[in-house]
Amino acid sequence: MSELQSRVRDKSLHHLFMKPEDTIKFFKDADNRIMDLGWSGFTPVGYPKVVPIALADHVEKNNLQGKWKFNLFIGASVGSETENRWATLDMIDRRWPYQTGKDIGKGINSGKIRMGDKHLSMFAQDLRYGFYTKDRGGKLDVAIIEATAITENGDIILAGSVGAAPEIIDIADKIIVEINTGMPSLEGMHDIMMTDLPPYRKIIPITDVRQRCGTPFVPTNKSKIVAIVESKLPDNGRALRGTDDVAQAIADNIVDFFTHEVKAGRLPKNLLPLQSGVGSIANAVVGGLTASPFEDLVVFTEVLQDTFLPFLDSGKCKYINCTSLSLSAEGFKEWWEKFEFYKDKVLMRPQQISNNPELIRRLGVIGMNTPLEFDIYAHANSTCAGGTKMLNGIGGSGDFLRNAYLSIMHCPSVRESKTDEFGISGVVTKAPHVDHTEADLDVLVTEQGLADLRGLAPKDRAREIIKKCAHPAYKDYLTDYLERSEKATGYHHEPHILSEAYKMHINLAENGTMRFWNK
């Protein structure tokens, strides 16, 4: 028996085995309508590979660039060899709700690709509500799902992520399953809870991150499976992002803050469930916790990054909930080498559960995420550079920050521009795009310091942010702007000089630096 046959335990499905190129027929609509596709995957892990590559090859070979397009609905970003290549071939019309590819980003910001940004917990439920495909009766034409096995009853056992795959499988008319035999089966590592539509939604029965409330497989109507394709391609995972002195200083500030909160009695000795975003600062924070005196920590987050592996190895972290194994190639190598150790300490849930506001509030999660910038009143911009250029999307940061016990945002106080080593300030007068409002955030952190904003009125917040978080190159200007704004408005609640509020960003666009006074 082949490995593929052994992974597909429902023998009634074996007649559906085919090559990737044989699936192309399922994507040809008789009316030449742009088809709505759902893919599995979340932050370049657990996404279909061989079928999307075969489709791209077909388009390239037959000169169909710009003539054969699809709408893509995926839990988050996927590998560059799939959707990024699709973007270069002009195969994408609409894309929801988050992406990271360089070429797909160009397509979005040139107007070729229509992207919608959405909180990840809400995207999955809204997809099932039918909001994105109203002209299709709320359905998807085809789902392409990476799996590691199919059960005796035809239910799908996913790969290294869950994301929005359960909802996609549920509402798709046709399902194509890629069984990845290049990795061990991950059976038992998923906890799939399918939620009902209002008014029949029930309480999610989780009061501890270790609790299971669903099944280890995605309940699947196997009559919708039209093809099963073997894949051996590895995930083109997120590149490892190491820490630097700035990231380490931010991490140190956060660990010191946790120590203070424990002493004050506002946190237990083992803290509360931790959520950490992606990037070098997030890696540094997890590394700082690994080296900290805190014990018996648990994680309730979206993605398991490389630094979570030594966190588990150290014994400081006891258990991790996530929706994806967002590891680098090096991280995956370590993961598979110690798979027997890790598999009992990690549980993957759908993003509608891993990012669920009900659970975040109940568990008292500590949310930590990185914005592009925040302003003096604590409004944060996570998505649009200069207020206009989409980078990746809001992701799950809003799910956690609005609902966390402690909402923490961290970023460098300055970044280098092409013309100025201090050209871009992380603290600005007014954020040109707001993803997280002042009402969402408790703590702001840069390498300069940490501003605890709980209980502070807006103008007091502004002074604390400038004092603790702003870089010396910008501190005097920001203070002067605040004081002049107060006088100009008669000390309004959140005073601004509207004619000057975006001058830092305007100067960056025109002159390559946010500094427009004497440098």
WOTA-V463465 format. One record per run of one state. SS is the DSSP state (A for helix, B for strand, O for the rest). FROM is the first residue (numbers start at 0). LEN is the number of residues. If there is no record, write none. Layout:
SS:FROM:LEN  SS:FROM:LEN
This chain:
O:0:2  A:2:5  B:7:1  O:8:2  A:10:6  B:16:1  O:17:2  A:19:8  O:27:7  B:34:5  O:39:10  A:49:12  O:61:8  B:69:5  O:74:5  A:79:9  O:88:3  B:91:6  O:97:4  A:101:8  O:109:4  B:113:4  O:117:2  A:119:10  O:129:4  A:133:3  O:136:3  B:139:11  O:150:5  B:155:3  O:158:2  B:160:1  O:161:1  B:162:1  O:163:1  A:164:7  B:171:9  O:180:9  B:189:3  O:192:22  B:214:1  O:215:2  B:217:1  O:218:3  A:221:3  B:224:7  O:231:13  A:244:19  O:263:10  B:273:3  O:276:3  A:279:11  O:290:6  B:296:4  O:300:2  B:302:1  O:303:3  A:306:7  O:313:3  B:316:6  O:322:1  B:323:1  O:324:4  A:328:9  O:337:1  A:338:4  O:342:3  B:345:5  A:350:4  O:354:2  A:356:7  O:363:2  B:365:4  O:369:3  B:372:3  O:375:4  B:379:2  O:381:2  B:383:2  O:385:3  B:388:2  O:390:6  A:396:5  O:401:4  B:405:5  O:410:3  B:413:2  O:415:8  B:423:2  O:425:1  B:426:2  O:428:7  B:435:1  O:436:6  B:442:4  O:446:2  B:448:4  O:452:5  A:457:12  O:469:2  A:471:18  O:489:13  A:502:9  O:511:8
